Every structure is written in C-alpha cells, then in structure tokens.
Amino acid sequence: MDLAASQHGLIARHQALGGGGLSAGQWGWLAKSDDWERVHAGVFRRVGAPQTWEQALMAGCLAVDGIASHRAAGTLWQLPQIERRLEIVIPARRRATLKGFDVHRISSLQPVDRTHRSGIPVTSLARTVIDVSLEVPRLAPVIVNHVLAARGVPLELLFNSYPAP
C-alpha cells in the first residue's frame, strides 16, 4: 500500500475504508493478517516497518485525527534544545486520550498553521515557536533567535499574527 509507505508504515481504518479502496471485509482481513499489527484503535503498522519516534508520532496523529504540535513539532522542525516528546493537538470540542502522548486541545487551528514534515501533519513553524515558547518559556529566546537567524519566520509573523495569551 502506497499510503502506508508514505505514513511510516501505518494505515488507519478510516483511510482504508474512505479513499483507500478497501471494503469492510478487506479491512477485517488486513487487521487479522500476520502482515499487520495494531498500534492504536483503528491504526495498524506493517510488520517489518522500522519502529521509530516518527512512526509513533504519526500513529498518534492517525488515531485521534490530530496534528503534531509543541515539542513534537519543535523536534520535526529541528528547533534547538527541544526535548523529544509525543505531543499532538486536537480541536477543543473533542475529547481524546492516548497512552504516551500529551494531547492539547485548542479552539481553532487556521489552515496557515498546518503543514507536513516527514509526511507527518504538524503545526507551522510560526505556530510551533509560539506553542513551545508558551509551554517552555525558558526556551523562547533560544528558539526565536534560532528561527530569526535561519530566516525561517519573519519577526512580524511571530508577534502580530497571534493573540496574546
């Protein structure tokens, strides 16, 4: 499956049945086969696919239809001094818990705040800088200086696009 290859060896039930071309019966066969193993409810990993931090993060995103955020996004954006953690964001109206993950709920996430890194849905660089700076204030100067020096994000975008907490 090309979809699984692009998602670190993972596929979600809703993808397979929605646009993935599988019937409910075919999905049932896949879920019971020795070629796939369950990672989270509705998310399966192809046996033999390398088990990586990125795969674990992608599995969490698929399981709750979330987006990698905060320190997980900082890791994907290769921000300095970020502790690698499994963190995702979901809409505030939804409730979800996921073993091993910090799940953040937010009222809105604009299209400009969404992108992909390594095939994983992730918050934009600007949004990630804001989120990490609010979550770990001691890192704010290091991260902002890094992003500005690398010309990744204009200063105006960091300070004029988001409301003050």
C-alpha positions as MATLAB code, in Angstrom:
seq = 'MDLAASQHGLIARHQALGGGGLSAGQWGWLAKSDDWERVHAGVFRRVGAPQTWEQALMAGCLAVDGIASHRAAGTLWQLPQIERRLEIVIPARRRATLKGFDVHRISSLQPVDRTHRSGIPVTSLARTVIDVSLEVPRLAPVIVNHVLAARGVPLELLFNSYPAP';
ca = [
       0.000    0.000    0.000;
       1.470    3.296   -1.110;
      -0.400    5.167    1.611;
       1.217    3.107    4.373;
       4.651    3.642    2.826;
       4.124    7.413    2.908;
       2.986    7.244    6.557;
       5.922    5.450    8.150;
       4.386    2.018    7.548;
       0.987    2.929    9.041;
      -2.587    2.945    7.871;
      -5.776    3.978    9.638;
      -9.120    2.259    9.226;
     -10.871    5.490    8.193;
      -8.306    5.990    5.412;
      -8.518    2.435    4.109;
     -12.312    2.491    4.006;
     -12.666    6.129    2.953;
     -10.398    6.615   -0.038;
      -8.062    3.666    0.324;
     -10.227    1.379   -1.750;
     -10.766   -1.347    0.843;
     -14.133   -2.810    1.742;
     -15.060   -3.508    5.360;
     -14.356   -7.188    4.720;
     -10.924   -6.464    3.245;
     -10.127   -4.262    6.238;
     -11.152   -7.084    8.565;
      -8.775   -9.416    6.733;
      -5.946   -6.864    6.931;
      -6.499   -6.333   10.665;
      -6.285  -10.088   11.305;
      -3.393  -10.854    8.982;
       0.127  -11.586   10.189;
       1.396   -8.757    7.967;
      -0.119   -6.011   10.123;
      -0.207   -5.262   13.834;
      -2.440   -2.936   15.821;
      -0.747    0.181   17.211;
      -3.824    2.115   18.400;
      -7.539    1.595   17.896;
      -8.065    1.769   14.130;
      -4.351    2.218   13.342;
      -2.157   -0.592   12.072;
       1.540   -0.912   11.327;
       3.003   -3.073    8.595;
       5.130   -5.738   10.264;
       8.746   -5.078    9.361;
       8.362   -1.311    9.014;
      11.042    0.335   11.158;
       9.709    1.373   14.559;
      10.784    4.988   15.004;
       9.785    8.009   17.049;
       8.326    9.490   13.861;
       6.207    6.389   13.340;
       4.915    6.573   16.917;
       4.032   10.254   16.412;
       2.292    9.542   13.104;
       0.328    6.695   14.714;
      -0.930    9.091   17.389;
      -1.949   11.656   14.781;
      -3.861    8.984   12.854;
      -5.504    7.552   15.974;
      -7.154   10.806   17.065;
      -7.016   12.797   13.812;
      -4.531   15.128   15.460;
      -1.586   17.255   14.421;
       1.919   17.054   15.856;
       2.455   20.141   17.976;
       4.513   21.788   20.701;
       7.755   19.875   21.410;
       6.951   17.136   18.888;
       6.596   19.807   16.214;
       9.745   21.504   17.522;
      11.607   18.235   17.036;
      10.283   17.875   13.486;
      11.290   21.489   12.756;
      14.719   20.753   14.314;
      14.495   23.585   16.808;
      17.382   23.744   19.299;
      17.214   22.366   22.843;
      13.827   20.704   22.327;
      13.058   17.640   24.409;
      11.647   14.982   22.074;
       8.088   14.260   23.223;
       4.931   12.846   21.715;
       2.547   15.811   21.638;
      -0.441   16.435   19.426;
      -3.206   18.980   19.177;
      -6.909   18.332   18.563;
      -9.961   20.619   18.440;
     -11.249   21.674   21.877;
     -14.689   20.176   21.216;
     -13.209   16.671   21.020;
     -12.021   14.545   23.895;
      -9.173   12.102   23.413;
      -6.518   10.442   25.475;
      -3.667    8.475   24.035;
      -1.209    6.468   26.075;
       2.246    8.039   25.997;
       1.047   11.310   24.452;
       0.380   14.812   25.696;
      -2.857   15.802   23.945;
      -3.508   19.544   23.748;
      -6.932   20.909   22.894;
      -7.304   24.247   21.123;
     -10.283   26.279   19.992;
      -9.044   26.760   16.440;
      -6.150   25.999   14.159;
      -6.109   28.032   10.960;
      -5.089   26.461    7.626;
      -1.936   28.611    7.639;
      -0.946   26.884   10.904;
      -0.959   23.380    9.350;
       1.671   21.696    7.229;
       3.596   18.412    6.954;
       7.138   17.408    7.906;
       8.445   13.942    7.102;
       4.905   13.066    5.999;
       3.510   13.899    9.454;
       0.808   16.551    9.920;
       2.395   19.279   12.026;
       1.825   22.848   13.142;
       3.580   25.510   11.085;
       6.972   26.770   12.176;
       5.495   30.061   13.410;
       2.754   28.291   15.389;
       5.290   25.827   16.797;
       7.533   28.655   18.020;
       4.573   30.270   19.792;
       3.350   26.989   21.317;
       6.781   25.911   22.574;
       7.543   29.387   23.900;
       4.335   29.363   25.926;
       4.843   25.777   27.123;
       8.568   26.129   27.954;
       9.220   29.883   28.436;
      12.933   29.443   29.191;
      13.414   28.208   25.602;
      11.672   31.168   23.965;
      14.786   33.336   23.453;
      16.829   30.440   22.075;
      14.098   29.310   19.701;
      13.132   32.795   18.496;
      16.796   33.706   17.887;
      17.326   30.455   16.003;
      14.279   30.924   13.782;
      15.073   34.569   13.057;
      18.739   33.796   12.296;
      17.750   30.999    9.937;
      15.189   33.376    8.339;
      12.528   30.759    8.808;
       9.881   33.146   10.025;
       9.604   36.938    9.814;
       9.500   38.681   13.186;
       6.144   40.276   12.284;
       4.556   36.864   11.857;
       5.640   35.749   15.309;
       4.362   38.791   17.140;
       1.472   40.166   15.097;
      -0.407   37.069   13.992;
      -1.373   35.528   17.305;
      -3.361   36.999   20.177;
      -1.595   37.442   23.481;
      -2.290   34.648   25.999;
];
